[in-house]
Amino acid sequence: QVQLVESGGGLVQPGGSLRLSCAASGFTFSRYAMSWYRQAPGKEREYVARIHTTGSTNYADSMKGRFNISRDNAKNTVYLQMNSLKPEDTAVYYCNAPYYGSGGLWGQGTLVTVSS
């Protein structure tokens, strides 16, 4: 079954850290770029970061220096390390394979809540 499954979300205090994971299955993970997006309550989904098959990375400006995307092709997993979290980082975080198939592939999301 082709799918992406996120995990690692939860409640964290401002200034804290979390690492999200996204496990891929059913396709050749190493051949695809992988992305993270997020959607805050009442807002549109926004781009967070991307890692290409070469390992090169790209980040939205507001995440640069705080977030780090990485991948482990042996585990078919992409990670998002989030540091110095702020309340405005509260959102559902989605894993995405943008070039899979005709419309890409999305996970179900994992909720991150940053609050004291």
Helices and strands as residue ranges (DSSP letters): E 3-7, E 10-12, E 18-25, G 29-31, E 34-39, E 46-51, E 57-59, G 61-63, E 67-72, E 77-82, G 87-89, E 91-97, E 105-106, E 110-114
